[in-house]
Amino acid sequence: MVADWIYVSNNAVPPVFAVSCATVDTADDSGADQQDQTDANTANATGAVAVKAKAKRARARRYQRSARGKVILLSTVAALFVVTTGYFVMSYLLSDRHLSSSTKLLPESVYAFRRLNRVRTLLSGIMRLVVSPVLLTTEFRPFYPEILASQVQADLQDLNRLQQGLLYGDPEWDLSGSIRRNKMRDDLEFGNACAYLDESGMDSMDEVDIGSMTCEGFMNGLFLRGLSAGMSFFVDSAAQTLTQLTALPAEQLTNITRIRNFLTSPEWSTLELMDRNILRYGLVLESRTYVADLVDMNAAFVTMRAGLLAGFLVALAVAYWLVYEPMIRSLDLQLKQARSLLVMIPPDLVQGSLAMRKIIMNT
């Protein structure tokens, strides 16, 4: 019995002790494997960081430019920006100036045609003033002679102001004056207006035939001294007629003979002929010159804008030909040289280097 136990104790390991030893060996192997795995992960991470650093340095070398190259590039971009900005700024300034000038000249054409209508309303008012005593007995609500006389007086003042304002300016009406701005208008106003007042044009103003009347023979060559002289004569004659009508005694207001004699008098026939034909035609021609000024200004503005646009396009073409085309050719040449150098590199070397592979893929 003792011998058996000794034999067992010498030749066998107790079960508990055997299990504990196996556990210790297994734990040692697991720890070694984990350590190896950690070392491998660390090595991989270190390698990845190194590869990324190399790729970053490669990209930095790829995008690195010299100071002279940066200055040239910035100079070309700045020049293009300055040219483009200058074009748009000049376009804005010219457009603003054109709109301001057009707005300033636009009232002239309006007041010119208003003057033309005022001549007709002035004679209509004088006509109503002449026959007003008769109208008092026929109309339901007639105008009294005093009211008609005040209206004619207001028309006279308005017509005189329109004529002076169009020629010499009127700040209240935003008129700057039109002297020495249009040769035809200056000739009409202060030169020989008959050079423009042809017989066919005068005859077309009214259905009444002017007969053998000519501009040179009208009132001893009144319009040979200009349209302003004819307008002054018309305004003075209308004012004199108004003074005569308002000075008539009350017993002659309803005298039919007086009314007939006035309507057939040479003074009234002259005024009516001026309103129907010769003066009206001259005022129509002069009023058209104000519209022609606006048309000419618009045409000059369009021509100026077209010239500015052509200059801008020429500047872009010159900049492309002198600056950007050589730069593009240089970049293309550098790219072709880089590709030629890459052809000389063995494919195995390229595949084995991650940074070089990325550089080739990016190029």
Wavefront OBJ file of the C-alpha trace (Angstrom):
o trace
v 0.000 0.000 0.000
v 2.770 2.401 0.837
v 4.713 1.301 -2.169
v 1.698 1.878 -4.461
v 1.187 5.371 -3.137
v 4.814 6.208 -3.586
v 4.611 4.911 -7.123
v 1.651 7.010 -7.892
v 3.158 10.090 -6.311
v 6.328 9.638 -8.281
v 4.757 8.759 -11.611
v 1.479 10.737 -11.710
v 0.419 14.400 -11.285
v -2.538 15.298 -9.196
v -5.501 16.333 -11.322
v -5.902 19.787 -9.777
v -2.305 20.639 -10.193
v -2.363 19.519 -13.815
v -5.349 21.709 -14.680
v -3.804 24.735 -13.036
v -0.580 24.289 -14.993
v -2.473 24.001 -18.286
v -4.372 27.212 -17.514
v -1.136 29.094 -16.856
v 0.359 27.940 -20.156
v -2.762 28.926 -22.100
v -2.808 32.392 -20.505
v 0.824 32.947 -21.383
v 0.159 32.025 -25.041
v -2.909 34.332 -25.251
v -0.969 37.270 -23.804
v 1.807 36.709 -26.283
v -0.652 36.639 -29.180
v -2.339 39.856 -28.000
v 1.026 41.532 -27.657
v 1.963 40.443 -31.156
v -1.369 41.728 -32.489
v -0.890 45.062 -30.734
v 2.616 45.368 -32.099
v 1.338 44.568 -35.569
v -1.456 47.163 -35.310
v 1.002 49.743 -34.077
v 3.342 48.966 -36.910
v 0.497 49.236 -39.433
v -0.669 52.543 -37.964
v 2.870 53.869 -38.002
v 3.248 52.763 -41.590
v -0.052 54.405 -42.586
v 0.969 57.655 -40.898
v 4.301 57.499 -42.678
v 2.569 56.884 -46.023
v 0.178 59.777 -45.422
v 3.077 62.030 -44.501
v 4.896 61.016 -47.676
v 1.772 61.640 -49.772
v 1.302 65.025 -48.152
v 4.903 65.952 -48.853
v 4.488 64.738 -52.420
v 1.377 66.898 -52.868
v 3.208 69.837 -51.316
v 6.039 69.371 -53.762
v 3.554 69.039 -56.584
v 1.679 72.296 -55.812
v 4.721 74.225 -54.781
v 5.331 77.306 -56.933
v 8.070 79.840 -57.001
v 7.540 83.397 -55.798
v 7.955 84.699 -59.355
v 5.290 82.307 -60.615
v 2.867 83.463 -57.922
v 3.510 87.108 -58.772
v 2.914 86.499 -62.477
v -0.301 84.564 -61.826
v -1.660 87.178 -59.431
v -0.702 89.957 -61.830
v -2.583 88.377 -64.712
v -5.668 87.762 -62.593
v -5.527 91.317 -61.239
v -5.147 92.740 -64.758
v -8.169 90.802 -65.968
v -10.168 91.947 -62.944
v -9.166 95.583 -63.495
v -10.126 95.486 -67.186
v -13.483 93.855 -66.457
v -14.235 96.218 -63.592
v -13.266 99.220 -65.699
v -15.618 98.139 -68.465
v -18.607 97.766 -66.152
v -17.825 100.986 -64.280
v -17.524 102.933 -67.533
v -20.764 101.407 -68.805
v -22.569 102.463 -65.637
v -21.170 106.009 -65.721
v -22.017 106.481 -69.386
v -25.533 105.094 -68.900
v -26.124 107.332 -65.902
v -24.869 110.390 -67.779
v -27.002 109.554 -70.812
v -30.137 109.105 -68.723
v -29.492 112.376 -66.886
v -28.996 114.278 -70.143
v -32.040 112.702 -71.782
v -34.196 113.473 -68.762
v -32.946 117.051 -68.834
v -33.733 117.526 -72.536
v -37.047 115.680 -72.588
v -39.160 118.620 -71.294
v -37.988 120.785 -74.216
v -39.879 118.767 -76.808
v -42.971 118.778 -74.578
v -42.904 122.560 -74.117
v -42.160 123.073 -77.826
v -45.365 121.311 -78.873
v -47.191 123.022 -76.040
v -46.118 126.366 -77.564
v -47.498 125.180 -80.895
v -50.888 124.453 -79.318
v -50.808 127.727 -77.379
v -50.708 129.694 -80.654
v -53.907 128.034 -81.787
v -55.702 128.470 -78.446
v -54.661 132.147 -78.375
v -56.379 132.915 -81.676
v -59.399 130.825 -80.664
v -59.679 132.882 -77.477
v -59.489 136.152 -79.427
v -62.159 134.863 -81.790
v -64.482 134.019 -78.890
v -63.778 137.406 -77.338
v -64.804 139.148 -80.579
v -68.137 137.314 -80.809
v -68.742 137.044 -77.052
v -71.466 139.728 -77.026
v -73.422 137.643 -79.523
v -72.741 134.412 -77.601
v -74.255 135.995 -74.507
v -77.636 135.832 -76.185
v -77.304 132.337 -77.684
v -75.342 130.120 -75.248
v -76.802 128.660 -72.062
v -73.757 129.395 -69.909
v -71.615 131.793 -71.922
v -68.252 133.198 -70.871
v -68.330 136.863 -70.051
v -66.026 139.139 -72.073
v -63.993 139.971 -68.970
v -63.281 136.289 -68.318
v -62.355 135.669 -71.956
v -60.040 138.691 -71.949
v -58.232 137.423 -68.843
v -57.815 133.985 -70.439
v -56.379 135.526 -73.620
v -54.010 137.601 -71.519
v -52.865 134.480 -69.663
v -52.323 132.691 -72.994
v -50.207 135.595 -74.234
v -48.013 135.519 -71.148
v -47.696 131.743 -71.327
v -46.762 131.865 -75.028
v -44.139 134.555 -74.439
v -42.683 132.587 -71.523
v -42.570 129.400 -73.574
v -40.699 131.150 -76.378
v -38.162 132.745 -74.028
v -37.752 129.604 -71.932
v -37.068 127.374 -74.930
v -34.454 129.772 -76.276
v -32.761 131.094 -73.126
v -33.870 128.689 -70.391
v -36.309 128.673 -67.500
v -35.229 127.176 -64.130
v -38.804 126.718 -62.953
v -39.629 124.573 -65.970
v -36.220 122.834 -66.014
v -35.340 124.360 -69.374
v -31.644 125.007 -69.988
v -31.927 126.893 -73.281
v -31.321 125.628 -76.791
v -29.088 128.259 -78.394
v -25.973 126.988 -80.213
v -26.921 123.353 -79.811
v -28.580 122.631 -83.158
v -27.558 124.429 -86.343
v -30.937 124.076 -88.011
v -32.729 125.475 -84.977
v -30.333 128.420 -84.744
v -30.856 129.177 -88.436
v -34.614 128.996 -88.005
v -34.646 131.280 -84.998
v -32.049 133.896 -85.881
v -31.101 133.337 -89.531
v -33.004 133.105 -92.765
v -35.982 130.949 -91.806
v -37.302 131.079 -95.368
v -34.526 128.694 -96.390
v -36.467 125.985 -94.561
v -40.060 127.236 -95.030
v -40.944 125.936 -98.481
v -44.325 126.570 -100.096
v -45.413 122.923 -100.155
v -44.737 122.576 -96.427
v -46.659 125.730 -95.562
v -49.578 124.695 -97.780
v -49.755 121.274 -96.064
v -50.456 122.826 -92.646
v -54.065 123.774 -93.502
v -56.721 123.077 -96.095
v -56.921 126.770 -96.990
v -54.818 127.440 -100.079
v -52.137 130.079 -99.527
v -52.224 131.075 -103.179
v -49.125 132.846 -104.472
v -47.818 133.815 -101.057
v -44.150 133.104 -100.386
v -42.096 133.281 -97.243
v -39.851 136.004 -98.657
v -42.808 138.162 -99.652
v -44.802 137.786 -96.439
v -44.866 141.062 -94.437
v -41.891 142.498 -96.326
v -39.657 139.545 -95.582
v -40.483 139.207 -91.889
v -39.189 135.640 -91.642
v -35.962 136.531 -93.403
v -34.891 137.775 -89.971
v -35.709 134.472 -88.319
v -38.567 132.640 -86.684
v -38.084 134.559 -83.427
v -38.848 137.801 -85.258
v -42.046 136.288 -86.631
v -43.041 135.030 -83.163
v -42.407 138.448 -81.629
v -44.539 140.077 -84.310
v -47.319 137.554 -83.716
v -47.329 138.055 -79.926
v -47.210 141.856 -80.218
v -50.041 141.895 -82.780
v -52.183 139.618 -80.602
v -51.560 141.815 -77.566
v -52.453 144.937 -79.542
v -55.656 143.297 -80.774
v -56.592 142.332 -77.220
v -56.038 145.910 -76.069
v -58.289 147.245 -78.828
v -61.060 144.771 -78.043
v -61.065 145.489 -74.329
v -61.117 149.253 -74.991
v -64.295 149.166 -77.088
v -67.321 150.904 -75.600
v -70.267 148.774 -74.518
v -72.603 149.957 -77.322
v -70.212 148.638 -80.005
v -69.751 145.162 -78.528
v -72.862 143.759 -80.187
v -72.414 145.622 -83.469
v -72.406 142.999 -86.212
v -70.754 145.400 -88.662
v -67.879 145.890 -86.241
v -67.444 142.137 -85.875
v -67.504 141.631 -89.667
v -65.010 144.428 -90.225
v -62.671 142.957 -87.620
v -62.774 139.441 -89.080
v -61.998 140.803 -92.563
v -59.333 143.280 -91.468
v -55.749 142.868 -92.756
v -54.422 142.594 -89.199
v -56.618 139.630 -88.327
v -56.022 138.005 -91.716
v -52.274 138.251 -91.106
v -52.556 136.646 -87.687
v -54.791 133.897 -89.014
v -52.480 133.219 -91.948
v -49.487 132.974 -89.617
v -51.340 130.548 -87.352
v -52.632 128.395 -90.184
v -49.582 128.243 -92.420
v -46.298 130.032 -92.223
v -45.699 130.430 -88.473
v -47.183 127.036 -87.701
v -44.949 125.316 -90.223
v -41.895 127.032 -88.791
v -42.841 126.033 -85.241
v -43.437 122.441 -86.370
v -39.968 122.292 -87.902
v -38.383 123.782 -84.813
v -40.284 121.436 -82.488
v -38.981 118.465 -84.455
v -35.413 119.609 -83.842
v -35.886 119.004 -80.105
v -36.956 115.442 -80.818
v -34.024 115.111 -83.223
v -31.666 116.133 -80.407
v -32.888 113.212 -78.302
v -32.622 110.802 -81.228
v -29.079 111.954 -82.012
v -28.104 111.660 -78.366
v -29.440 108.112 -78.196
v -27.593 107.199 -81.397
v -24.344 108.657 -80.027
v -24.828 106.739 -76.791
v -25.395 103.457 -78.631
v -22.292 104.095 -80.751
v -20.252 104.860 -77.649
v -21.431 101.700 -75.914
v -20.626 99.653 -78.998
v -17.123 101.154 -79.119
v -16.614 100.478 -75.426
v -17.729 96.876 -75.840
v -15.439 96.441 -78.850
v -12.521 97.838 -76.848
v -13.285 95.470 -73.991
v -13.375 92.458 -76.308
v -10.125 93.546 -77.966
v -8.502 93.896 -74.541
v -9.638 90.370 -73.644
v -8.288 89.007 -76.921
v -4.941 90.738 -76.417
v -4.742 89.519 -72.818
v -5.463 85.973 -73.943
v -2.925 86.164 -76.763
v -0.128 87.748 -74.714
v -0.713 86.283 -71.243
v -3.042 83.340 -70.980
v -2.137 81.449 -74.130
v 1.602 81.310 -73.241
v 0.668 80.263 -69.704
v -1.593 77.474 -70.963
v 1.081 76.295 -73.390
v 3.669 76.274 -70.597
v 1.397 74.252 -68.305
v 0.621 71.818 -71.105
v 4.338 71.417 -71.825
v 5.096 70.761 -68.159
v 2.333 68.161 -68.004
v 3.659 66.389 -71.082
v 7.183 66.419 -69.631
v 5.954 64.946 -66.347
v 4.114 62.181 -68.179
v 7.201 61.451 -70.255
v 9.265 61.099 -67.085
v 6.676 58.806 -65.525
v 6.905 56.456 -68.486
v 10.532 55.788 -67.555
v 9.618 54.573 -64.039
v 9.170 50.769 -63.736
v 5.583 49.661 -63.010
v 6.705 47.483 -60.044
v 8.206 50.484 -58.342
v 5.069 52.467 -58.920
v 2.820 49.725 -57.562
v 5.046 49.272 -54.483
v 4.915 52.938 -53.469
v 1.530 54.224 -52.298
v 2.551 57.885 -52.491
v 3.835 57.545 -56.025
v 0.700 55.675 -57.068
v -1.498 58.463 -55.716
v 0.578 61.104 -57.477
v 0.255 59.283 -60.790
v -3.468 58.800 -60.324
v -3.926 62.508 -59.512
v -1.965 63.636 -62.518
l 1 2 3 4 5 6 7 8 9 10 11 12 13 14 15 16 17 18 19 20 21 22 23 24 25 26 27 28 29 30 31 32 33 34 35 36 37 38 39 40 41 42 43 44 45 46 47 48 49 50 51 52 53 54 55 56 57 58 59 60 61 62 63 64 65 66 67 68 69 70 71 72 73 74 75 76 77 78 79 80 81 82 83 84 85 86 87 88 89 90 91 92 93 94 95 96 97 98 99 100 101 102 103 104 105 106 107 108 109 110 111 112 113 114 115 116 117 118 119 120 121 122 123 124 125 126 127 128 129 130 131 132 133 134 135 136 137 138 139 140 141 142 143 144 145 146 147 148 149 150 151 152 153 154 155 156 157 158 159 160 161 162 163 164 165 166 167 168 169 170 171 172 173 174 175 176 177 178 179 180 181 182 183 184 185 186 187 188 189 190 191 192 193 194 195 196 197 198 199 200 201 202 203 204 205 206 207 208 209 210 211 212 213 214 215 216 217 218 219 220 221 222 223 224 225 226 227 228 229 230 231 232 233 234 235 236 237 238 239 240 241 242 243 244 245 246 247 248 249 250 251 252 253 254 255 256 257 258 259 260 261 262 263 264 265 266 267 268 269 270 271 272 273 274 275 276 277 278 279 280 281 282 283 284 285 286 287 288 289 290 291 292 293 294 295 296 297 298 299 300 301 302 303 304 305 306 307 308 309 310 311 312 313 314 315 316 317 318 319 320 321 322 323 324 325 326 327 328 329 330 331 332 333 334 335 336 337 338 339 340 341 342 343 344 345 346 347 348 349 350 351 352 353 354 355 356 357 358 359 360 361 362 363
